[in-house]
């Protein structure tokens, strides 16, 4: 049990409305969501938050991309998810914030419409994006030119973007059942998206967007120097120093990554005001989240101010409206039930 007076803010916290879809995806990528977390319901998260000393969790959809052929159905599902998240926040305003999901990003028009609805009607705290959209040779990373109108709108709004590595399999099988895609590939997908944003100049061009990289950026801290010199050599107009500078402009959250080794590397890349606390619950158990949280606390044991900033204050600066009640919610701010969700439908009290 962690002390409750720390009042942590967890910026990496998912919700699973479709248990069957999540279970199917687990089989495909080599992962096992803890049995006690499925079917998921709000109380599942609230109980874990209390155990982990988390005051507020910022919800984001699971990192599962819709297919490029869903069209109107895709838009409807995303809208339903976002309304659900906003209603969960209405029910527990001090316990939850939320990051809006967007349709398959190639649907630029639908994505722009959802950005407007999520921010202007639902009051989202930010948006959640995947590192790439699509499969195989047709996949596009988030800095693709097609997505520029989306980035331009997010830049205009000074939005927060939560960037999660996609569960993209390698061209070879993952090496062992204990080294599935979430363990071996997702961290590199986060790095590839971050590096794409940097070398394409999009991170610099859309500098008003505050981007959080999940899992301490995956392999980003270790590969950033490689990109700096070699991408410049290959033709990137940014100097190695400018490339490193742009990698330093991301925020990095600690879910499933906090350890003396990784935190030491991070300390040479960014100051502590660029670090945020995350757990990745309910994809993992509270026991797993506790292990990483203890590592984080132990590393910063002699720097209580830095620890307090990482656990809470940095997030409050990034999300100034977090925990504040809103006067209006869609459909009058109806509250939602606390029943488990089996995937048959996304239950919203409309």
C-alpha positions in Angstrom: 0.0 0.0 0.0 1.4 3.4 -1.0 0.8 6.5 1.1 -2.4 8.2 0.2 -1.2 11.7 0.9 1.0 11.8 -2.3 -2.1 12.2 -4.5 -0.5 10.9 -7.7 -1.8 11.6 -11.1 -1.6 8.6 -13.5 -1.3 9.9 -17.1 -1.2 6.3 -18.6 -4.4 4.5 -17.6 -6.6 2.6 -20.1 -10.2 1.5 -20.1 -11.4 -1.7 -21.9 -15.0 -1.5 -23.0 -14.8 -4.5 -25.3 -13.4 -7.4 -23.3 -13.8 -9.8 -26.2 -11.9 -7.6 -28.6 -9.1 -7.1 -26.0 -8.8 -10.8 -25.4 -8.6 -11.5 -29.2 -5.9 -8.9 -29.6 -4.0 -10.4 -26.7 -3.8 -13.7 -28.5 -2.5 -12.0 -31.6 0.3 -10.0 -30.0 1.4 -12.4 -27.2 0.0 -10.7 -24.1 -2.2 -11.6 -21.1 -4.3 -9.0 -19.4 -4.6 -9.9 -15.7 -7.8 -12.0 -15.3 -9.0 -9.8 -12.5 -9.1 -6.8 -14.8 -11.4 -8.3 -17.4 -14.2 -7.6 -17.8 -13.2 -4.0 -16.9 -15.5 -1.7 -15.0 -14.9 1.7 -13.4 -14.6 0.2 -10.0 -11.7 -2.0 -11.2 -9.7 1.1 -11.8 -10.8 3.0 -8.7 -9.8 0.1 -6.5 -6.4 -0.1 -8.1 -6.0 3.7 -7.9 -6.7 3.6 -4.2 -4.1 0.8 -3.7 -1.5 2.7 -5.8 -2.1 6.1 -4.1 -3.5 7.6 -7.4 -5.9 10.5 -6.9 -6.6 11.0 -10.6 -6.2 8.8 -13.6 -6.3 10.2 -17.2 -8.1 7.6 -19.2 -7.1 6.8 -22.8 -8.5 4.1 -25.2 -6.5 0.9 -25.5 -3.8 1.1 -28.2 -5.9 -0.9 -30.8 -6.3 0.7 -34.2 -9.5 0.5 -36.2 -9.1 -0.8 -39.7 -9.1 1.7 -42.6 -12.4 0.2 -43.9 -14.6 0.9 -40.9 -15.7 4.3 -42.2 -18.9 5.6 -40.5 -18.9 2.7 -38.1 -15.4 3.7 -37.0 -16.5 7.2 -36.3 -19.5 6.1 -34.4 -17.5 3.7 -32.2 -14.9 6.4 -31.4 -17.6 8.9 -30.6 -19.3 6.5 -28.3 -16.0 5.8 -26.5 -15.3 9.5 -26.0 -18.8 10.2 -24.7 -18.4 7.3 -22.3 -15.1 8.7 -21.0 -16.6 12.1 -20.5 -19.5 10.6 -18.5 -17.1 8.6 -16.4 -15.4 11.9 -15.5 -18.8 13.5 -14.8 -19.5 10.7 -12.3 -16.1 10.9 -10.7 -14.8 14.4 -11.5 -11.9 14.3 -9.0 -10.8 10.7 -10.0 -10.8 10.7 -13.8 -9.7 12.9 -16.8 -9.7 11.6 -20.3 -7.8 11.7 -23.6 -10.1 11.5 -26.6 -9.6 8.8 -29.2 -9.8 9.6 -32.9 -11.0 7.5 -35.9 -8.5 5.8 -38.2 -6.2 8.7 -38.9 -6.5 8.5 -42.7 -10.0 9.7 -42.2 -8.8 13.2 -41.8 -12.2 14.8 -42.0 -13.6 12.5 -39.4 -10.6 13.1 -37.1 -11.0 16.8 -37.3 -14.7 16.6 -36.5 -13.9 14.4 -33.5 -11.2 16.8 -32.3 -13.7 19.6 -32.3 -16.4 17.6 -30.6 -14.1 16.2 -28.0 -12.6 19.5 -27.0 -15.5 21.9 -27.5 -18.4 19.7 -26.3 -16.9 17.0 -24.1 -14.0 19.1 -22.7 -11.3 16.4 -23.3 -8.0 16.9 -21.6 -6.1 15.9 -24.8 -6.1 13.3 -27.5 -4.5 9.8 -27.7 -2.7 8.8 -30.9 -1.0 5.6 -32.0 2.5 5.6 -33.5 1.2 4.4 -36.9 -2.1 3.5 -38.6 -2.6 0.7 -41.1 -0.8 -2.6 -41.7 2.3 -3.7 -43.6 3.5 -1.5 -46.5 0.3 0.6 -46.3 1.0 1.8 -42.7 1.7 5.4 -42.1 3.4 6.9 -39.1 1.9 9.9 -37.4 4.2 12.5 -39.0 3.0 11.5 -42.5 2.1 14.5 -44.6 -1.5 13.2 -44.9 -2.0 13.9 -41.3 -0.7 17.5 -41.4 -4.3 19.1 -41.1 -4.8 17.1 -37.9 -1.5 18.3 -36.4 -2.2 21.8 -37.6 -5.5 21.8 -35.7 -3.9 20.3 -32.6 -1.2 22.9 -32.8 -3.8 25.7 -33.0 -5.5 24.4 -29.9 -2.2 23.9 -28.0 -3.4 20.4 -27.3 -1.8 17.6 -25.4 -1.1 14.4 -27.4 -0.6 11.1 -25.7 1.5 9.1 -28.2 1.4 5.3 -27.7 3.4 2.7 -29.6 1.2 0.6 -31.9 1.1 -3.2 -31.4 2.8 -3.7 -34.7 4.4 -7.2 -35.2 7.9 -7.5 -36.6 8.6 -9.1 -39.9 9.8 -12.0 -37.8 8.0 -13.8 -35.0 8.5 -12.5 -31.5 11.3 -14.7 -30.1 9.5 -16.3 -27.1 6.0 -16.5 -25.6 7.4 -14.3 -22.8 8.6 -11.7 -25.3 5.4 -10.7 -27.1 4.8 -7.6 -29.2 3.9 -5.3 -26.2 7.3 -6.2 -24.6 9.6 -6.3 -27.7 8.0 -4.2 -30.4 5.8 -1.4 -28.8 8.8 0.4 -27.3 10.4 0.6 -30.7 7.2 1.8 -32.4 7.1 4.7 -29.9 10.7 5.6 -30.8 10.0 5.4 -34.6 7.0 7.7 -34.3 9.0 10.2 -32.2 12.0 10.1 -34.5 9.7 10.6 -37.5 8.2 13.7 -35.9 11.7 15.0 -35.3 13.5 14.4 -38.6 10.5 15.4 -40.7 10.5 18.8 -38.9 6.9 18.2 -37.7 7.9 18.4 -34.0 9.4 21.8 -34.6 6.7 23.0 -37.0 3.8 22.0 -34.6 5.6 23.1 -31.5 2.5 24.2 -29.6 1.4 20.5 -29.3 2.7 19.0 -26.1 3.5 15.3 -26.9 3.8 12.7 -24.2 5.7 9.6 -25.2 4.6 6.5 -23.4 6.9 4.1 -21.5 9.7 6.7 -21.2 9.7 6.9 -24.9 10.5 3.2 -25.4 13.9 3.0 -27.0 14.0 6.8 -27.8 16.5 7.9 -25.1 19.0 5.3 -26.3 18.6 5.8 -30.1 18.2 9.6 -30.1 22.0 10.2 -30.5 22.0 7.6 -33.3 19.3 9.6 -35.2 21.1 12.9 -34.5 24.2 12.1 -36.5 23.1 9.4 -38.9 19.8 11.1 -40.0 21.7 14.3 -40.6 24.2 12.4 -42.6 21.4 10.9 -44.7 20.0 14.3 -45.6 18.0 15.6 -42.7 18.5 19.4 -42.7 18.5 19.7 -38.9 21.9 19.6 -37.3 22.7 16.8 -34.8 22.3 19.3 -32.0 18.9 20.5 -33.3 17.7 16.9 -33.5 18.7 16.2 -29.9 17.0 19.5 -28.9 13.8 18.3 -30.5 13.9 14.9 -28.7 14.3 16.9 -25.5 11.0 18.8 -26.2 8.9 15.7 -25.6 7.3 14.7 -22.3 8.1 11.2 -21.1 5.9 9.1 -18.8 7.1 6.3 -16.6 4.7 3.4 -17.1 6.4 -0.1 -17.1 9.8 1.6 -17.5 10.9 3.2 -14.3 14.2 1.7 -13.1 17.6 3.0 -12.0 19.0 2.2 -15.5 16.3 3.9 -17.5 15.9 6.9 -15.2 19.6 7.5 -15.2 19.5 7.6 -19.0 16.5 10.0 -18.9 18.3 12.3 -16.5 20.9 13.0 -19.2 18.3 13.7 -21.8 15.6 15.8 -20.1 15.1 17.6 -16.8 12.6 16.1 -14.3 9.9 18.6 -15.3 9.5 16.6 -18.5 8.7 13.4 -16.6 5.2 12.2 -15.8 3.9 9.3 -13.7 2.0 6.5 -15.4 1.0 2.9 -14.6 -0.5 1.3 -17.8 -3.3 -0.2 -15.6 -5.4 -2.3 -16.3 -3.1 -3.8 -19.0 -1.0 -4.9 -16.0 -1.7 -5.9 -12.4 -1.4 -3.6 -9.5 1.6 -5.7 -8.3 3.4 -4.9 -11.5 2.6 -1.2 -11.3 3.8 -1.2 -7.7 7.2 -2.6 -8.7 7.8 0.3 -11.2 6.4 2.9 -8.8 8.7 1.7 -6.0 11.7 1.9 -8.4 10.7 5.5 -9.2 10.3 6.4 -5.6 13.7 4.8 -4.7 15.5 6.6 -7.5 14.2 10.0 -6.4 14.3 9.3 -2.7 16.8 12.0 -2.0 15.0 14.5 -4.2 11.5 14.9 -2.8 10.6 18.0 -4.8 11.5 16.2 -8.1 9.5 13.2 -7.0 6.5 15.3 -6.2 6.7 17.1 -9.5 6.9 13.8 -11.4 4.1 12.2 -9.4 1.7 15.1 -9.6 2.8 18.7 -10.2 4.1 18.3 -13.8 0.8 16.8 -14.8 -1.2 19.6 -13.3 0.9 22.1 -15.3 0.2 20.2 -18.4 -3.5 19.6 -17.6 -4.6 22.7 -15.7 -8.3 21.7 -15.8 -7.8 18.3 -14.4 -10.1 17.5 -11.5 -12.3 20.5 -12.0 -16.0 20.0 -12.4 -17.6 21.1 -15.6 -21.0 22.8 -15.7 -22.3 20.8 -18.6 -21.8 17.4 -20.0 -23.4 15.7 -23.0 -26.9 14.6 -22.3 -26.9 16.6 -19.1 -23.9 14.9 -17.7 -25.7 11.6 -16.9 -23.8 9.3 -14.7 -22.9 5.8 -15.8 -23.2 2.4 -14.2 -20.5 0.4 -12.6 -21.3 -2.9 -14.3 -18.6 -4.9 -16.0 -18.5 -4.6 -19.7 -18.3 -7.8 -21.8 -17.9 -6.2 -25.2 -21.4 -6.7 -26.4 -21.9 -2.9 -26.4 -20.4 0.2 -25.1 -22.8 1.1 -22.3 -23.6 4.8 -22.0 -26.5 6.3 -20.1 -27.8 8.6 -22.8 
